[in-house]
Amino acid sequence: MPDVAVLGLGLMGSAVANAFVEAGHDVTVWNRSPERSDAFRDRARVAASCRDAVVSSPVIITTMVDYAAAEEVLATVADLLVGRVVVNLISGTPQSARAMQTLVTAYGAAYLDAAIPGYPRDIGNEQFGVYVSGPAPLWERHRELLTSLGGANVHTGEDIGDAALTEMLIFAFYMPAMAAFLEAAALATSASVGASRRVGMKRVDQRCMGKTGTFRPRAVDCAGVGDEDFILNREDRREEDGAAKGAMMWVRGNCAAVCCI
C-alpha cells in the first residue's frame, strides 16, 4: 500500500507530491484535472478517481486551493475516511482549520492541519519547515513522513488552529515588510542609489542576507558589524544601476535581513 496520497496537483501540490517521491515514499496522486497528473505517471501511482486515491493510502494529504475546495472533495469520499489520517496543507484561518477538523473527525478520520510558509521551490529543503498543529501523538506518529516536506518542521501546538494562526502572524509581518521594501526601493531610485550597492557593504550583505534567494525575514547574529558598514557615500550612488534590489535594517548587535530576488 502506498505511504501517502496527495489530492490536488497545483504548483504547491505538485511540489509536495514530488518531495514525497524524492524521499523514496510510495505515492498516489490525484487531481480534478487529470492532465496535471501526467508528470507523475512514471514516478508515482496515478489514481483514476479521488475514491481510488483515498482507498490506496492510510495518509491523505489535501493541497487544494482553499478549505472549501478540500471540504467539497472529502465529502465525496466520506465513507472511505474511517481510520485514515488527513493532513491539510492549505492556508487559511484558525476558524477554517477547526471547521475542517470537525468535519474530518465526523467522517471517522484523524486530522492534522498544516501551513506552508514558503513557495513550491522551498518544499523538500532541509532548511525549510512547515507548521503543523494537532494532537501531539498523531504528529509524532507521522513526523518522519512529513519531514519529506522540510527538515525544519514545527509542531506549533495541539490546538488545531495553531498552524494557521502562526502563518497569519508571519504574514502580518510579511505584507507590511514587503510594502516597506517597495517604499525603500522607490526612495533609493529617487536618490539614484545603485542596485550594485543595495544598502550596506557587500560583506554585510553576504553575512546577513542569506543565500537561498527566498523572501524570508530571519534574525541572524551580526555582532561585530559596525555602523560604518551601513553608510552610503555620494560616490556609491550610480544612476545607471537602476533600482536597489534589497533593503537592510540595522539593529545594534543584530540585523534582520529582508531580501527579494
C-alpha positions as CSV (number, residue, x, y, z in Angstrom):
1,M,0.0,0.0,0.0
2,P,1.4,3.5,-0.9
3,D,2.5,5.5,2.1
4,V,0.6,8.7,1.2
5,A,-2.0,10.0,-1.3
6,V,-1.8,13.6,-2.4
7,L,-5.1,15.2,-3.5
8,G,-4.5,18.3,-5.6
9,L,-1.7,18.9,-8.0
10,G,-1.4,22.6,-8.5
11,L,2.0,24.3,-8.1
12,M,2.2,23.6,-4.4
13,G,0.5,20.2,-4.6
14,S,2.9,19.0,-7.3
15,A,5.9,20.2,-5.2
16,V,4.5,18.3,-2.2
17,A,4.0,15.1,-4.2
18,N,7.4,15.4,-5.8
19,A,9.0,15.8,-2.3
20,F,7.4,12.6,-1.1
21,V,8.6,10.8,-4.3
22,E,12.1,12.1,-4.0
23,A,12.2,11.0,-0.4
24,G,11.5,7.4,-1.5
25,H,7.9,7.1,-0.5
26,D,5.3,5.2,-2.4
27,V,2.9,7.9,-3.5
28,T,-0.6,8.1,-5.0
29,V,-1.6,11.3,-6.7
30,W,-5.0,12.6,-7.9
31,N,-6.2,15.9,-9.4
32,R,-9.6,17.0,-10.6
33,S,-8.0,18.0,-13.9
34,P,-6.4,14.7,-15.0
35,E,-3.7,16.3,-17.2
36,R,-2.0,17.6,-14.0
37,S,-1.1,14.1,-13.1
38,D,0.9,13.4,-16.3
39,A,4.2,14.4,-14.8
40,F,3.9,11.7,-12.2
41,R,2.9,8.7,-14.4
42,D,6.4,7.2,-14.4
43,R,7.1,8.2,-10.8
44,A,4.0,7.6,-8.7
45,R,0.7,5.8,-8.8
46,V,-1.8,8.0,-10.6
47,A,-5.3,7.4,-9.3
48,A,-8.2,7.2,-11.7
49,S,-10.5,8.9,-9.2
50,C,-10.5,10.6,-5.8
51,R,-12.0,7.4,-4.3
52,D,-9.3,5.3,-5.9
53,A,-6.6,7.6,-4.4
54,V,-8.1,7.6,-0.8
55,V,-8.6,3.9,-0.6
56,S,-5.0,3.3,-1.7
57,S,-3.3,5.0,1.3
58,P,-3.5,5.4,5.1
59,V,-2.5,9.1,5.0
60,I,-4.3,11.6,2.8
61,I,-2.7,15.0,2.0
62,T,-5.0,17.7,0.8
63,T,-3.4,20.6,-1.2
64,M,-6.4,22.3,-2.7
65,V,-6.9,26.0,-3.4
66,D,-8.8,26.6,-0.2
67,Y,-10.6,24.8,2.7
68,A,-13.9,24.9,0.9
69,A,-12.5,23.0,-2.1
70,A,-10.9,20.4,0.2
71,E,-14.2,20.0,2.1
72,E,-16.1,19.5,-1.1
73,V,-13.7,16.8,-2.3
74,L,-13.5,15.0,1.1
75,A,-17.3,14.9,1.2
76,T,-17.3,12.7,-1.9
77,V,-15.2,10.1,-0.1
78,A,-16.5,10.5,3.4
79,D,-17.3,6.7,3.7
80,L,-13.7,5.8,2.9
81,L,-12.0,8.0,5.5
82,V,-12.7,5.9,8.6
83,G,-9.4,5.0,10.3
84,R,-7.3,7.2,7.9
85,V,-5.3,10.4,8.6
86,V,-6.0,13.6,6.8
87,V,-3.2,16.2,6.7
88,N,-4.4,19.5,5.3
89,L,-1.8,21.8,3.6
90,I,-3.9,24.8,2.9
91,S,-3.5,28.4,4.0
92,G,-6.5,29.7,6.0
93,T,-7.7,30.9,9.3
94,P,-7.8,29.1,12.7
95,Q,-11.6,29.0,12.3
96,S,-11.3,27.2,9.0
97,A,-8.9,24.7,10.5
98,R,-11.3,24.0,13.4
99,A,-14.3,23.6,11.0
100,M,-12.2,21.1,8.9
101,Q,-11.2,19.1,12.0
102,T,-14.9,18.8,13.0
103,L,-15.8,17.6,9.5
104,V,-12.9,15.1,9.1
105,T,-13.3,13.6,12.6
106,A,-17.1,13.2,12.0
107,Y,-16.1,11.1,9.0
108,G,-14.0,8.9,11.3
109,A,-10.5,10.1,10.3
110,A,-7.7,11.7,12.4
111,Y,-6.7,15.2,11.4
112,L,-3.6,17.4,11.3
113,D,-3.6,20.9,10.0
114,A,-0.5,22.4,8.4
115,A,0.6,25.7,6.8
116,I,3.4,26.2,4.3
117,P,5.3,29.5,5.0
118,G,7.1,29.5,1.6
119,Y,7.0,28.8,-2.1
120,P,6.8,25.5,-4.0
121,R,10.6,25.7,-4.6
122,D,11.1,25.5,-0.9
123,I,9.4,22.2,-0.4
124,G,11.8,19.4,0.5
125,N,14.6,21.8,1.5
126,E,16.4,20.7,4.8
127,Q,16.3,24.3,6.0
128,F,12.6,24.7,5.3
129,G,9.8,23.7,7.5
130,V,6.0,23.6,7.6
131,Y,3.9,24.5,10.6
132,V,1.8,21.5,11.9
133,S,-0.9,21.6,14.6
134,G,-3.0,18.9,16.1
135,P,-2.7,16.1,18.7
136,A,0.9,15.5,19.7
137,P,0.8,11.7,19.4
138,L,-0.6,12.0,15.9
139,W,2.2,14.4,15.0
140,E,4.9,12.2,16.4
141,R,3.5,9.2,14.5
142,H,3.7,11.0,11.2
143,R,6.6,13.3,11.9
144,E,9.1,11.3,9.8
145,L,6.8,11.2,6.8
146,L,6.2,14.9,6.9
147,T,10.0,15.6,7.2
148,S,9.9,14.9,3.4
149,L,8.4,18.3,3.1
150,G,11.2,20.1,5.0
151,G,13.8,19.4,7.6
152,A,12.7,22.1,9.9
153,N,9.1,21.3,10.5
154,V,7.5,22.7,13.7
155,H,4.6,21.3,15.7
156,T,3.0,24.6,16.8
157,G,0.6,23.1,19.3
158,E,-2.3,20.7,19.9
159,D,-4.9,23.4,19.2
160,I,-5.7,22.6,15.5
161,G,-5.8,26.3,14.7
162,D,-2.2,27.0,15.8
163,A,-0.6,26.4,12.4
164,A,-2.9,28.7,10.6
165,L,-2.5,31.3,13.3
166,T,1.3,31.1,13.1
167,E,1.2,31.6,9.4
168,M,-1.2,34.6,9.8
169,L,1.3,36.1,12.3
170,I,4.1,35.7,9.8
171,F,2.1,37.4,7.1
172,A,1.2,40.2,9.5
173,F,4.9,41.0,9.3
174,Y,5.5,39.9,5.7
175,M,3.0,42.2,4.0
176,P,4.0,45.5,5.7
177,A,7.7,44.4,5.3
178,M,7.1,44.0,1.5
179,A,5.4,47.4,1.4
180,A,8.3,48.9,3.3
181,F,10.8,47.3,0.9
182,L,9.0,48.8,-2.1
183,E,9.0,52.2,-0.4
184,A,12.7,51.8,0.3
185,A,13.4,50.8,-3.3
186,A,11.4,53.8,-4.6
187,L,13.4,56.1,-2.2
188,A,16.7,54.5,-3.4
189,T,15.7,55.0,-7.0
190,S,14.7,58.6,-6.5
191,A,18.1,59.2,-4.8
192,S,20.0,57.4,-7.6
193,V,21.3,54.7,-5.2
194,G,22.7,52.0,-7.4
195,A,21.5,48.4,-7.3
196,S,25.0,47.1,-7.0
197,R,25.4,48.9,-3.7
198,R,22.0,48.0,-2.2
199,V,22.1,49.2,1.3
200,G,25.3,48.4,3.2
201,M,28.6,46.9,2.3
202,K,29.0,43.7,0.4
203,R,30.4,41.7,3.3
204,V,27.4,42.7,5.4
205,D,25.1,41.6,2.6
206,Q,26.8,38.2,2.4
207,R,26.7,37.6,6.2
208,C,23.2,38.7,6.8
209,M,21.1,38.4,3.6
210,G,21.4,34.6,3.2
211,K,21.9,32.6,0.0
212,T,18.5,30.9,-0.6
213,G,17.1,33.6,-2.8
214,T,13.8,33.3,-1.0
215,F,12.0,36.3,0.5
216,R,12.1,35.3,4.2
217,P,12.9,37.6,7.1
218,R,15.3,36.0,9.5
219,A,17.2,37.3,12.5
220,V,20.9,36.5,12.4
221,D,23.9,37.3,14.6
222,C,25.8,40.2,13.1
223,A,27.8,41.2,16.2
224,G,30.9,43.0,15.3
225,V,29.5,44.6,12.2
226,G,29.9,48.3,12.7
227,D,27.6,51.2,11.9
228,E,30.1,52.4,9.3
229,D,29.3,49.3,7.2
230,F,25.8,50.8,6.6
231,I,27.0,54.2,5.4
232,L,26.3,55.1,1.8
233,N,28.6,57.7,0.4
234,R,27.8,60.0,-2.5
235,E,30.3,58.2,-4.7
236,D,28.4,55.0,-4.1
237,R,25.4,56.3,-6.0
238,R,25.0,55.1,-9.6
239,E,22.2,56.5,-11.7
240,E,22.7,53.9,-14.4
241,D,22.4,50.9,-12.0
242,G,18.6,51.2,-11.6
243,A,16.5,50.5,-8.5
244,A,18.0,48.9,-5.4
245,K,17.3,45.2,-5.1
246,G,17.4,44.9,-1.3
247,A,16.8,46.7,2.0
248,M,18.7,46.1,5.2
249,M,17.5,47.1,8.7
250,W,20.2,47.6,11.3
251,V,19.6,46.9,15.0
252,R,22.7,47.3,17.2
253,G,24.2,43.9,17.8
254,N,21.9,42.1,15.4
255,C,20.4,42.7,12.0
256,A,17.2,41.4,10.3
257,A,17.7,40.9,6.6
258,V,14.9,41.1,4.1
259,C,15.8,40.2,0.6
260,C,13.9,39.9,-2.6
261,I,15.5,38.4,-5.7
